[in-house]
Amino acid sequence: MKSDNLIQIESYNFAVKIIRLYQYLTQDKREFILSKQILSCGTSIGANIEEAIGGQSGKDFFAKITISYKEARETHFWLRLL
């Protein structure tokens, strides 16, 4: 991971926090429905950013960044709902 790519670093750190939240919700609170949704979209943000960085074209990069943005909005929704 490049040490100067802030969005790459922060999306990774966010995914780690999401995983820890999922573990807390499922193990301590026995919450399985919303936690699964949050895990899925929350970790997908960073995965799509990684794909964007390795994109084969400008269009490919833009498509993956756009998906990351949509996943971030969905994560925000589930966190608010929780």
Secondary structure, DSSP 4 states (H G I P E B T S, - for coil): --TT-HHHHHHHHHHHHHHHHHHHHHHTS---HHHHHHHHHHHHHHHHHHHHHT-SSHHHHHHHHHHHHHHHHHHHHHHHH-
